[in-house]
Amino acid sequence: MILRYFSGAGLVGLALLTSATAAEVPKEDASAVKACLDIEANKAKAAGSAKDELDEKAGPERRLAAATEKAGHAKESCIGALAVACVQKAGNTSNATLNECYSNEAAVWDQRLNAAYRAALVKMEKDAADNLRKTQRAWIVWRDASCKQPYLVFQGTMAGPMESWCALDLTGRQAIWMEGWVE
């Protein structure tokens, strides 16, 4: 489950997304994220085996160059693909638009995360599955506390989109990490 953030009239609130709501993710939203991940997979395959730390030249400039090269075929580069298109389609960056677009994509990543979590648990031996449950529970607490930080610092309506983006970004990254345990 993820938290959906909303703001209005100076109020920022939280609404818990239930499993039933997460199951109602529009197919076109899920397809948009999947399409980005499919493009990423094709680019990663075409790029061949990735260089590791031993192949990369040392230094900040070289690290940034290597990161830039890898970004075109990094799954994390797909985080925000649906949300950016949603904002552009709306034609504005109001808090309501940002919250809605970010929350819609967060729901897609949450659905992927939950599916990967269930699949990973089935594949794992008991000790590994128990640790994965422990890890996921701790991650949920960390994510929720991390995404609450903008409101605690700014206490204004601008915190809503920041919290929504946080939930989108962290849930996307966790889904990608969890899907790695299924592959």
C-alpha positions in Angstrom: 0.0 0.0 0.0 1.1 3.6 -0.6 0.0 6.9 0.8 -1.6 9.3 -1.6 -1.0 13.0 -0.8 -3.4 15.8 -1.5 -3.6 19.4 -0.8 -6.2 22.1 -0.9 -7.0 25.3 0.9 -3.6 25.2 2.7 -4.3 21.7 4.0 -2.1 18.7 3.2 -3.5 15.3 4.0 -2.8 11.7 3.6 -5.1 9.0 2.2 -4.2 5.4 2.5 -4.4 3.6 -0.8 -5.9 0.2 -0.1 -5.3 -3.0 -2.1 -8.7 -2.6 -3.7 -7.8 0.9 -5.0 -4.3 -0.3 -6.1 -6.1 -3.0 -8.2 -8.0 -0.3 -10.0 -4.9 1.1 -11.7 -6.0 2.0 -15.2 -4.5 -0.4 -17.8 -3.2 2.4 -19.9 -1.2 3.8 -16.9 0.3 0.4 -16.2 1.0 0.0 -19.9 2.8 3.4 -20.1 5.2 2.4 -17.3 5.7 -1.1 -18.8 6.4 0.5 -22.2 9.2 2.6 -20.7 10.7 -0.5 -18.9 10.5 -2.5 -22.2 12.4 0.3 -24.0 15.0 0.3 -21.1 15.4 -3.5 -21.4 16.0 -3.3 -25.1 18.5 -0.5 -24.7 20.3 -2.5 -21.9 20.4 -5.6 -24.1 21.8 -3.6 -27.0 24.4 -2.0 -24.8 25.7 -5.4 -23.9 27.4 -6.2 -20.6 27.7 -3.2 -18.4 31.0 -2.1 -17.2 31.6 -2.5 -13.5 33.6 -0.4 -11.0 36.9 -2.0 -12.1 36.4 -0.9 -15.7 35.3 2.7 -14.9 38.0 5.4 -14.8 38.3 6.9 -11.3 37.2 10.5 -10.4 34.0 12.5 -10.2 34.0 13.5 -13.9 34.4 9.9 -15.0 31.7 8.7 -12.5 29.2 11.3 -14.0 30.1 10.3 -17.5 29.5 6.6 -16.7 26.2 7.4 -14.9 25.1 9.4 -17.9 25.9 6.6 -20.3 24.0 4.1 -18.1 20.9 6.4 -17.6 19.5 5.6 -21.0 19.1 1.9 -20.0 18.6 2.2 -16.3 15.2 1.1 -15.0 15.1 4.0 -12.6 15.0 6.4 -15.6 11.4 5.2 -16.1 10.3 6.7 -12.8 8.2 9.7 -13.6 7.5 8.8 -17.3 3.8 8.6 -16.7 3.7 11.5 -14.3 5.5 13.9 -16.7 3.2 13.0 -19.6 0.2 13.5 -17.3 1.4 17.0 -16.2 2.2 17.9 -19.8 -1.3 16.8 -20.9 -2.9 18.8 -18.2 -0.9 21.8 -19.3 -0.3 23.2 -15.9 1.7 22.5 -12.8 -0.8 23.3 -10.1 -0.4 21.5 -6.8 -3.6 19.5 -7.6 -2.3 18.4 -11.0 1.1 17.5 -9.6 -0.4 15.5 -6.8 -2.8 13.7 -9.1 -0.2 12.8 -11.7 2.4 11.8 -9.2 -0.1 9.7 -7.2 -1.4 8.0 -10.3 2.0 6.8 -11.3 2.9 5.9 -7.7 -0.2 3.6 -7.7 1.3 1.8 -10.8 4.6 1.3 -9.1 2.9 0.1 -6.0 1.0 -2.4 -8.0 4.2 -3.7 -9.5 5.9 -3.7 -6.1 3.1 -5.8 -4.5 3.2 -8.3 -7.4 6.9 -8.6 -7.3 6.8 -9.0 -3.5 4.3 -11.8 -3.7 6.3 -13.5 -6.5 9.6 -13.1 -4.6 8.2 -14.6 -1.4 7.0 -17.7 -3.3 10.5 -18.2 -4.8 12.5 -17.9 -1.6 13.4 -20.3 1.1 11.9 -19.6 4.5 14.8 -17.6 6.0 15.1 -15.4 2.9 11.4 -14.9 2.7 11.2 -13.9 6.4 14.0 -11.4 5.9 12.3 -10.0 2.8 9.1 -9.4 4.9 11.2 -7.7 7.6 13.0 -5.6 5.0 9.8 -4.6 3.3 8.1 -3.6 6.6 11.1 -1.5 7.5 11.1 0.1 4.1 7.5 1.1 4.4 8.2 2.9 7.7 11.3 4.6 6.2 9.4 5.7 3.1 6.5 7.1 5.1 8.8 9.0 7.4 10.9 10.2 4.5 7.9 11.5 2.5 6.5 13.3 5.5 9.6 15.4 5.8 8.6 18.1 3.2 5.4 18.9 5.2 7.3 19.0 8.5 9.9 21.4 7.0 7.7 23.7 4.8 4.2 23.2 6.3 2.6 24.7 3.2 0.8 23.6 0.1 4.1 23.2 -1.8 4.8 20.2 0.5 2.0 18.2 -1.1 3.6 17.8 -4.5 7.0 17.2 -2.8 5.4 14.4 -0.7 3.6 12.9 -3.7 6.8 12.9 -5.8 8.7 11.3 -2.8 6.1 8.5 -2.7 6.3 8.0 -6.4 10.1 8.0 -6.5 10.7 5.7 -3.5 7.9 3.3 -4.4 9.3 3.1 -8.0 12.8 2.4 -6.8 11.5 -0.2 -4.3 9.5 -1.9 -7.0 12.5 -2.1 -9.3 14.6 -3.5 -6.4 11.9 -6.1 -5.6 11.5 -7.1 -9.2 15.2 -7.9 -9.2 14.5 -10.6 -6.7 12.0 -12.2 -9.0 14.2 -12.2 -12.2 
